[in-house]
Amino acid sequence: MKDTFEKIENKEIKRCSKCGQYKELAQFYDSNLSSGYGRICVSCKQIKNFKPQLKAKQTTPYCPKCNGSMLIKKSSFGKFYGCARFPICDGKRNINFIS
């Protein structure tokens, strides 16, 4: 255990930010990087089925009055989209509104 801490302090081993395992510094070498060493180990980079997560598109409509974002709100008549800038802007749309 003490030997492991000494290796970390001497930068002989490093922790992979993807798998969380401590590995030799040579496992992080990447010739494409300016520093020569990356944060992810070589074995994690070789995963073939890796798909980065894309950000979801905004599905809520924009306010017809101020072009701001809208929130789902409730009233005695049911749900509707109301402007997030209420009470400055009182824009609203039907919940069944499509873009």
Long-range contacts (C-beta under 8 A, 24 or more apart in sequence): 16-40, 16-41, 16-44, 18-44, 19-43, 19-44, 61-93, 61-97, 61-99, 63-89, 63-91, 63-93, 64-91, 64-93, 65-89, 65-90, 65-91, 66-91
